[in-house]
């Protein structure tokens, strides 16, 4: 287990398009495991490769539900539907929270750690987390979508 340093804004890698992954090897498997451990240690629900300084289309999401850990390599959004607005934060923006509108449902196609393709449909908070991480892979930060910033007190009231 290795906890990786998280890249903080304004590091330029956070706003760059990431490259597709072509090697599905032991190094990738180890990286995914380390990304998961880093995300959990940082108390996050998602982590994308640029957040650890890698310009690769790799992200992990785990909102602690029945889906378990979702490893997304080269993910593509196939469909979205509906709307939801809710609070978001980001490990690359410590103590910054904002109200963000995103689709309520998403359908993606991605690859797993062995290179196999899969499709996944998600809704509500899981859809929000998946879309947030996919945005990272295209250099899009949640702060560009914030309609209103929230204080920690407002965030706690919203979660209560």
N, C-alpha and C positions, 0 to 999 in steps of 0.2 A: 504494500500500500504506500502510495506516495501522494502527498498533498502538494498540489502545484500552486505557484503564485498566480493570483488573479490580476489581470491587467485592468487598470483603472482609467476611466476617461480623464483626460483627452488623448490617450494614446491613439495614434493614427490607424493602427490595425483594426480598431473597432469600427471604423467607417469604410472599410475596404471590402470589395467583393472577394469571396473565398474561392479557392480552387477545388475542383472535383477530386475525390479520392479515387485512386486507381489501384493501389496496393492494399490487398486485404490479407495482412500477414499477422504474425505474433506481435509485432510492434504496435499495430493498430489495436489489437485486442488489449494489450497492456495500457495503451493510451486511454481507451474507453473506460477501463477499470479505474485508472487514476483520475479521470475526469469525474466519474461517479463519486469516488471517495472525496474529491475536492469539493464537489457540489454539496454533499451531505455535511462535511466539516464546516462549510460556510453557511449552512442552514438555508440552502437554496432549493428550488424545485426544477431548475434547469441550468445548463451550462453549455456554451458553444465554444468551439475551438479558438476563435479569435480572442476570447476572454482569457485564454491561457497563452496567448501569443502565437498561435498557429493559424495560418491563413488557409485552412482546410474546411470543407463542408462536412463537419462532424458536430453533432450535438447530442446531449443526453437530457432526458426529462423524467422526473419521478415525482408525482404529486401525492404519493403514498395512498394509491387506490388500487383497485383490482387489476389495472393494466401493468403494474409493476414498473420496472425501469424500461424506458423506451430509448433505444439507441437509434439515432437517425444519421445515416450517412448519405450524402448527395440527395437530400429530401427535396421533393417538388410538391407544391400545393396543387391538387387536382380540382377541388371544388371548395367553395365556402357558401354558407347560408346563414341568414339571420344576423342579428346584431346583439351585442352585449357591451356594457360599459362597466368598468371596475378598476380597482386600484392595482397598480403594478409597481414593482421595484426591480432592481437589477444589481447583481453582485459587482458589476463594474461601476456602479453609481451608489456607493454606500450612503445610507440615510437620505436618499432621494426617492420620493414616491409620487405617483401621479395617477389621475383618472385617465384611462385609455379606452377608446372604443375599438372593438375587434369583432369579427364574425363569431356567431354563437356556435356554429358547426364548421368543422374542417375535415377534408379527406385528403390524405397525403399518400405519396408513393416514395419509398426510400429503400435503402439497402441496409442489411444487418452487418455485423462484424465479419461475416464470412463472405459477403458480397451478394448474398441472396436478396432478391427484391421482395418487398411486402407492401401492402396497402393497409392503412389504418384510418378509421373514422373516429373523431373525437368531438365532444361538445363541452360547453360551459368552461370551467376553469382549465381542464386539460387542453381544450382547443386553444385557449388564451396562452398557456405555457408553451405549447408546440409552436404557435405562430410567432411568439416573442423570440424563441430560439432560432427559428428559420430566418426571421428578420436579421438576426446577428450575422448569419452566413452571407447576407447580401449587403452588409455595412449599414443597415437601418437600425437606428437606436430608438428605444421606446420614448425617449425624451422628445423625439420629433412628432410623436403622436399624442402627447399629453394635452388634454383639454384644460386641466386644472391641477396644479401641484397640491399635494397633501402634506400636512405636518404629521409627525408620528402620532400625536394625540388624535387627529382626525382619522388616521389609518386604524388605530386601535378601536375607535368608536364604530367604524364601518365593519370591522371584523367581529365585533361583539354580537 
